[in-house]
Amino acid sequence: MRFYQLRNWLFQQITMKLRLQVVFFWYLVSLMVETRKHSLNFAATLSGLNPSQFSKLLRNHFGIAAYTLEDLSKKQAKRVANVLEDLEGLPWKIAVVIDATLQTRAGLYTENSKRFNHGHGVVIGHQWTNIILIINGVLIPLPPIPFYSKNYCKKLNVKYKSEHDRLVDYLTALNLDAYIGPHRNDEVVVLTDSGYDVKKVQKTILQKHWHVLGALKSNRSVKSPVQYANTTTSTGWTGIAQFFKDHRRLPWHTICVPTKSSKNPRMEFRVRQTNGYLKGVGQVQLVCSEFKKRRNGRRKYLACSDLRATPKQILIGYRLRWRIEIFHKQIKQHLGFEDVAPKYFRSVETHVSLVYCAYILFQMPIPGLPEGASTLLDKQAYIKQILDNRKTAHILQILTRFGGVNQYMNELKTVLSGI
């Protein structure tokens, strides 16, 4: 595929004002090429434009970038969801995965930056709550939810909301019909980790008639059906870790979960499962799982609102959540998610929207892509090859003119004198 074919293909996927097409195109292309750092200077070097044009793009056109991301997400979801298939043999066809990631910044002087406790220490930067669709094996990012600090909310003159409150508002307004067309609500499962083990989030999901499958905190209050029938609403609740200690008679079952690794084609877990009630939510399946061979006391407690699912299906479904971690790794290592240094947070939001646009474009069928080039790095190498061929074609075009050799020598002298 030649350079102009790449340009035409990209403009077929996105709707853009004519005056912004060039700068938008080159910024997206700069994100789609593998480099050490996806900076404004790199985009300027690649395109021949001034870095200030990209700076103005990030600062002044967040609305266009956000609209482009939402439009691309809908196009990709509709293309993939023509025929909905089961998720890896599970009783659901659409998975909505929720997880947060941090975008590190140099210091607290950057607008809307904050200290976050993450992993083994404190991280300074911005937090993004990502909502991902998995349809027919394809991962599609929806517009993310930025976390606004109290100071930034005061500056914008908006009411401060916690991450969970913002997520509840997002899920309430989310209309999956706009992404995948008409579907059955009981075909949708929402996958979360223990960070979203919150009543208002779970109740919002169930009110939309979707299913919840998520990890629980060890002290989350639960009841058995017998306790639920014989106690009042406010009494008889125990933490789920204590609950499974009190129900030691529940048998352990060994479950083999297939993996895509050639070294370890399957993983063995042992699980206990029973029906119960989650405080403030309702009846669910409760599952206690751990690795069969590595019993180091680290047990995972899961809850699933779909009473039809088997323990094996619950484990396989929860493992689908790991795909959002791979997504976070790819956008950070290869698409420049953290390679942003503006002071104003609005510029950061524009950059993140365009990073997600680049990710979705890589999931689409790229014309002329060599057979077997399926990984993100293969596709980036293909885009780079197109750009390199563009430079070669420019040189050949000059050399084929009358007096082309002298013209090319003069162009080289101009470049060298500038250096």
N, C-alpha and C positions, 0 to 999 in steps of 0.2 A: 504494500500500500504506500502510495506517495504522500507527501506532506499535505497537499491540498485535499486529498481524500480523507486524511485524518481530521483536518479542519472541518470539512463538510459533514463528516459523520458526527463529530462532537456537537456541531450546531443543530443537527437533526434531533439530538437528545435534549438539548436545553433551549429555552426560549429567552432571548436576550435582546435588549435595545441595541440598535446598530452602532451607536456611538460608544457602547461599552464592550462590544464583541471582542475587539482585539485584546484589550487588557485582561478581560475575563478568560479568554482562551489561553493566553500565555501563562497566567497564574495557575490555571488548572493543569496545564501541561508541565509546568515546573514542579508541581506536586506529584505528577505521574512518572517522573524520571528519577531513578535512583541517584542519590548524591549524599554527601556527608551531612549537609545541612540545607534544608529548604528555606533559604532566606530570601528577602526582597532583592538582595544583590545578585543571588543566583538566578532569580526570575529575570532580572534586568540583563544579565550577561547572556542568558539563553535567548532572549527576545530582541535585544538591542534597544529596548525602551528605557526610560529613566526610572530609577527606583521610586521617585516621588509619585509616579502614576499608580504604582501598586499600593503605596501608602495611602493615597486618596481613595483607592478602591476599597481597602479594608475599613477605612474610617467612615466613609459616606454611603456605602451601599450594602449595609447589612440586610435590609429588607429584601433586596433582590436575591442575595445569596441564600437567605432562609427560604424564600419562595422556590428557588431553583432546587434546593435539597428536597423540599416536600414534594415537588412535582416529579423529580427523578425517582423518589421512593415509591410513589404511586404508580408510575410507569413500569418500574421493575417488578413491583408486586403483582400488577395485573398481568404482565407478560408471563410470570412464573406460575400464577395461580389459575391458568386456563383449565387445567385438570388437577384438582386437589388429590394428593395421595397421602396415605397414612404416614405419620412420622415414625420411621424405622419400626413399623409393625405395632405402634402404640394406638390406643383408642382415640387419639386426637390427630388433627390434620394441620393445625396452625399453632405455633408456639410463640409466645411473647416473652422475651427474656429481659429482665430488669437488673441492672447493676450499675455501680458508680465507678468512675475512674478519676484520678487526679492529674492535673496538668501543672507540672512544677514550674515555678518562676524564681527569679533571682532574689527577690526581697519583698518586704511588705509595702514598699512605696508604690508598687504597681497597683493600679485601680482594681478594686474588688478582690485583691489577694487576701488570703487568710491562712492561719496555721490549722492543719488537719492532722489528727492522730491516725497514722496509717502504717500497718505492718509493724516494723521494729522501731519506729521513731516518728518524729514530727516532720511533715512535708508542708512547705510554703507554696501556695499557688491557688489554682481554681479547681473546683469540683464540678464534674458533669455527670448527670444521671442519664444513662443511655437506655433506650428502649429499642430492642431488636426483634424483627420478625424472622422466623425460620419457616419457610414454605418450600416443600419439595426439596429439601436439602440446601436451599439457597438462603444466605443470611442477608437481610436487608435492614440497614439502620434507618430509624425514623429520626426526625429532628430531636436533638437532645435537650435536656432540661439543665440550664445553668444554675448554679447555686449563687444567690445574691446575699452578700454580707449585710449586716444591719446598717453600716455606714454607707454602703452603696445604695441601699434602699432609701435611705434618708436623702441622698443626693438626687435620686430619681423621683423622689416624692411619691413612693409607693409603699404599701404595707409590707412589712417583713413577714416572710413565711418560711417555715422549716422545710427541709428537703422532702419529708414525707407529706406535708401539706401541698407542696407544689406537685408532687407525684399524684396525689389524689385528684387534684384539679385536672391534671393532664389526662389521666385515665378516664375521668368522667367525660371529658370532651372528645376522647379518641373514638373515631368512627371507622371501624375496620371495613365497612362497606365501600368507603372511598378508596381503599387500597386493594381489596380482593374481590369486591362485588358481593352479591348475596351469598350468605353462608349460614350454617347452623351455629348458634352460640356455644352449644355443648361440644363443638369440635375445636374450641380454643382452650389452650392451657397456658397459664402464666407461671413462669419459673422464676423463683427468687431465692436468694441466700438468706441467712439469718439476720442480716442487716435490715431486711424489710419484713421481719416478723412483727408486724404492727397491726392492731385490730382494724384501724380505719382504712388501711391499704387493702387488707384481705376482704373486708366487707364491701369496699367499692368494687373489687373484682367480681365478687359473687353477685352483687346487685346487677351487673351487666350479664349475668348468667354464663360467665366463663368459669373455668375450673382453676383452682389454685393448687400448685405443687411447689412447696418450698421447705427450706430448712427452718427449724425452730430453735430458739434459745433454750438452754438446758433448764431454765427456770420458768418457761412458759406454762401457764396453768391449763390443765386438762382434767377430764373426768372419764370414767368408764360409763357405759350405758346404764349399768345397775346403780352406780352412784348418782348419775344424772336423774334417774327416776325416783330415787329415795332421799334426795337432799334438796335444800332450797337453792335458789339461784346464786346466792352469795357464799354458800358454804360447800365444803367437800372438795375443793380444788387443790391439786398438788402439781408441783413442777414435773415436767415430762421425764426428767432423769430419775426423779424419785418414783414416778409412776411405774416405770419399767422395773425398778428395783422391787416395788411392792407386788409386781406381777411376774415373779420369777418362773412361775409355772408355764408361762407362754413358751412354746418350743422354739428353738432356733432352727432355721432352715438355711441350707447352703444354696446360693444363687450364683450362677456363672453368667457374667456379662461380657459379650463380645467386644473387642477393641479393634482399632485399625492398625495397631502395631504389629510388625512382623515378628518381633522378639517375644512379645507377650500377647498372643491372639485373644486371650480372655483374662478376666479378673474374677476372683472368687470372693464373695462376700457371705457373711452369715447375718440373717435378719430375724427380727421378731416383728409381728404385725398383729394389730387388733383394731377394731373400730372404737371410736371414742368421741368426745366432744371437746372442742377448742373454745376456751372462754371468749365470749364476745363474738364468736363466729358461727358455730354450729357443729353439726356432725361431720366428721372426717375420718379417714384412715390414718392411723398412727403407726410409724415404722421406726424401729431402732436398728441401725446397721453399723457394721464394722468390717474391716478386712479380716478374712478368715485366718491368714497366716501371720499377719502383723497385728497382734492384739496389744496395742500400747495404751489402751484406755481411752483412745480418741474415738468416741462413738458419734455418729451423725443421727439426729432426730428429724424425721421428715413428716409432713402432713400433706394429705391429698384429699381434696373435696370430692373427687370422682370415686364413688364407691364401687364402680365396675372394675377399676384397674387392679391388676395383680401386683404383689410386691416386686416381682421382676420388672414389670412395666414402670413402676414408680421409680426404681433405681435407674433404669435406662433413661427415663424422661428427665430425671434430675441431672444426669450426666450431660444431657444436651446443653445445660447451662454453661458448661465449660467453653462452649464455642464463643461466648461473648468475651472471655478472657483472651482467646486467640485473636479476636477482632481488635481488642485494646492493644495487644502486642504488635499487630501489623500496622495499625495507624501510627503508632509511636515510633517504630523502627524504620518504616519504609515510606510513609506518606507525610512526615513532618508535622504530626499533631502537636509536638512540644517545641518545634522550631519556630517560635513566634516571640517577638520581643517588643511589641508596642506598649506604650503606657496605658492607653485607653482600652477598657474592656470591650467596648463595641467593636474595635478592630479584631480582638481575639475571637469574638463570636462569629464574625464574618469568616475569619480564617478557618475555624473549626467546621463551619457549614461547608466550605469549599473542600476541605479534607474529606468529609463524608461523601461529597459529590464525586470526588476522584475515586473513592472506594467503590461506589455503586457503578461507576463507569467501567471499572475493571471487572465487575461481575457480569456485564453485558457482553454479548458476542461482538468482538472487535473484528471488522472486516480485514481479511488478509493475514490474520494471526496464524503462524505456523502450527501444523498439527503437533500435538504433544506439549505445546506451551500452555500449561494450565495454572502454574503457580503465579503469585503476584510478582516475583522477581523476573520470571520469564516475560511477563507482559510489559514490565518496566524496561527490560532490555530491548524489547521490540519497539517501544515508543522511542527510545534513545537511538536505535538504528535508523528510524525514519527521520529524526532530526539531523543525524550525521549525513544521511543521504541528501538531505536538503542543502547542506553546505557544499557537498560535492557537486550537486546539480548546479548550484550558483556559480561555482568556479568554471565548470564546463560551459555554461551559458556565456560567460565572459570570453573564454578562450575561442569559442566558435564565431565570434564577431570579427568584422574586418579590423585589423589592428588589435585583436584581442589580447595578444601577449603583452603589448605595451600597456594596455589598459590595466591588465592584472598586475603588472609590475608597479604601475603608478599607485594602484590601490594598496599593494603591500607596503610601498614606501610611506603612504599616508598613515597606515596603521602603526608602522614602526616608529615614525616620527612622533605620533601621539603617545606611544609608550615611553 
